[in-house]
Amino acid sequence: MGSERSDATDGETAAMALKILVAGGFGVGKTTLVGAVSEIRPLRTEELLSEAGQSVDDTEGIDRKTTTTVAMDFGRITIRSGLSLYLFGTPGQDRFWFLWDELSQGALGAVVLADTRRLEDCFPAVDYFEHRRIPFVVAVNCFAHARTYGAQDVSRALDLDRGTPVVLCDARDRDSGKEVLIRLVEYAGRMHAARLLDSVG
């Protein structure tokens, strides 16, 4: 599912739905963000963390986390009249990364959520989207008691390509999450347009 168009019954501009991924490390707030911004009841595939998974799931710094996404989260938000986003939250643990290839097909772009206490957890998602040339923004989820970093500091720490946006957000807040998504749509639109011009130039 990339973008879908449907004829508007009132003669207005046809509606468009774009596919967006929400990725990042384990426990960074992906499920929270999708749930906060979704205008429908989000689909969640969470399971309780088990003793069997303790040897493979790194819960350092997120000791109070009791559940994990095992397939995906799904939500929908209308950005403006005629433009909706379908949000797919990816699973965070290494053992579920095989699902990313399916989820990423047809995606306009991605949000990589970051926690400055575990910034290194972003590297797999950043590498994944850079390698596949999927536009993304890094959204720093401002957890309580986490050290505050500026956008340039985060960009340098993650060794991001020049121009990749870094924004601060609160994954629990709908307006904050919506601003992240708007920033991504604008950035991804510019990137796709530039690539199209390069291909025909």
C-alpha positions in Angstrom: 0.0 0.0 0.0 1.7 3.2 -1.1 -0.8 5.9 -2.0 -4.4 5.2 -2.7 -6.8 7.6 -4.4 -10.6 7.5 -4.3 -13.1 9.7 -6.1 -14.7 12.3 -3.8 -18.5 12.2 -3.8 -18.8 16.0 -3.6 -16.6 16.7 -6.5 -13.7 17.9 -4.5 -10.1 16.8 -4.9 -9.7 13.1 -4.8 -8.6 11.7 -1.4 -5.1 10.4 -1.0 -3.8 7.9 1.6 0.0 7.6 2.2 1.8 4.8 4.0 4.2 5.8 6.8 6.4 3.6 9.0 7.1 4.4 12.6 10.3 2.6 13.6 13.0 2.7 16.3 14.5 0.7 19.1 12.7 -1.5 21.6 10.6 0.6 24.1 11.2 3.9 22.4 7.5 4.8 22.1 6.3 3.6 18.7 3.1 2.1 19.9 2.5 5.2 22.1 3.0 7.6 19.1 0.7 5.6 16.8 -2.0 5.4 19.5 -1.7 9.1 20.3 -2.2 10.4 16.8 -4.6 7.8 15.4 -8.2 9.0 14.8 -9.3 5.3 14.8 -8.9 2.8 17.5 -5.3 1.5 16.7 -4.6 -2.1 15.9 -2.0 -3.4 18.2 -0.2 -6.8 18.3 1.3 -6.5 21.8 2.2 -9.5 23.9 3.4 -9.7 27.5 7.2 -9.9 27.9 8.1 -13.4 29.0 10.9 -15.0 30.9 11.8 -16.9 27.7 12.6 -13.6 26.0 14.8 -12.2 28.7 18.0 -13.6 27.1 17.2 -11.8 23.7 15.3 -8.6 24.7 17.4 -5.8 26.0 15.2 -4.0 28.6 18.0 -2.0 30.2 16.7 1.5 30.9 13.0 0.5 30.3 12.5 -1.9 33.3 8.8 -1.0 33.6 8.0 -2.1 30.1 5.8 -5.2 30.3 4.6 -5.7 26.7 6.2 -5.8 23.2 4.9 -5.4 19.7 5.3 -8.7 17.8 4.0 -7.8 14.4 2.9 -4.2 13.9 0.8 -1.3 15.2 -1.7 0.3 12.8 -3.4 3.7 12.9 -4.8 6.4 10.6 -4.7 10.2 10.8 -6.1 12.8 8.5 -3.5 15.6 8.0 -5.8 17.8 6.0 -8.8 17.5 3.7 -7.9 14.9 1.1 -4.8 13.6 2.8 -4.7 10.8 5.2 -1.7 8.8 6.6 -1.8 5.1 7.3 0.7 4.5 10.1 2.5 1.2 10.6 4.6 0.8 13.7 7.4 -1.7 13.3 8.4 -4.2 16.0 11.6 -3.1 17.8 13.4 -6.3 18.7 16.0 -7.9 16.4 14.0 -11.2 16.2 11.1 -9.5 14.5 13.0 -7.5 11.9 12.2 -9.9 9.1 8.7 -8.2 9.1 10.2 -4.8 8.1 10.6 -5.7 4.5 6.9 -6.5 4.2 5.9 -3.4 6.1 8.2 -1.0 4.1 6.8 -1.9 0.7 5.1 1.1 -0.8 6.0 3.4 2.1 6.3 7.1 1.4 8.7 7.5 4.3 9.4 6.7 7.9 9.7 8.2 11.4 12.7 6.9 13.4 11.9 7.5 17.1 14.9 8.0 19.3 15.6 8.0 23.0 18.7 9.9 24.0 19.3 7.4 26.8 19.6 4.6 24.2 20.6 6.5 21.1 22.5 3.6 19.7 19.3 1.7 19.3 18.4 3.9 16.3 21.3 2.8 14.2 19.6 -0.3 12.7 16.6 1.7 11.6 18.7 4.5 10.2 20.8 2.0 8.3 17.8 0.2 7.0 16.1 3.3 5.6 19.3 4.8 4.2 20.2 1.6 2.5 16.7 1.3 0.9 16.6 5.1 0.1 13.3 5.5 2.1 13.1 9.1 3.3 12.9 9.4 7.1 13.0 11.9 9.9 14.5 11.3 13.4 12.0 12.2 16.1 13.6 12.5 19.6 11.1 11.3 22.1 11.6 13.6 25.1 11.4 11.2 28.1 11.5 12.6 31.6 14.9 12.6 33.2 16.6 12.0 29.8 19.5 14.2 28.8 18.5 17.0 26.4 20.4 17.1 23.1 20.0 19.6 20.3 19.1 18.5 16.8 22.6 19.0 15.5 24.0 16.9 18.3 21.7 14.0 17.5 22.4 14.3 13.8 26.2 14.1 14.4 25.8 11.2 16.9 23.8 9.2 14.4 26.0 10.2 11.4 22.9 11.2 9.4 23.0 12.2 5.8 23.1 16.0 5.4 19.6 17.4 5.4 17.9 14.5 7.2 15.5 16.3 9.7 15.8 15.8 13.4 12.8 17.0 15.5 11.9 16.9 19.2 8.6 15.4 20.2 6.4 13.9 22.9 5.1 10.6 21.6 2.2 10.9 24.1 0.9 14.2 22.7 -1.3 14.1 19.6 -0.3 17.6 18.3 3.4 16.9 18.8 3.1 13.6 16.9 1.1 15.3 14.1 3.8 17.9 13.7 6.4 15.1 13.2 4.3 13.5 10.6 3.7 16.7 8.7 7.5 17.3 8.7 8.0 13.8 7.3 5.5 14.2 4.5 7.0 17.5 3.5 10.5 16.1 3.5 9.6 12.9 1.8 7.7 14.8 -0.9 10.8 16.9 -1.7 13.0 13.8 -1.8 10.8 11.9 -4.1 10.3 14.9 -6.4 14.0 15.4 -6.6 14.6 11.8 -7.5 11.9 11.9 -10.1 13.6 15.0 -11.7 17.0 13.2 -11.6 15.6 10.1 -13.3 14.1 12.1 -16.2 16.9 14.7 -16.4 
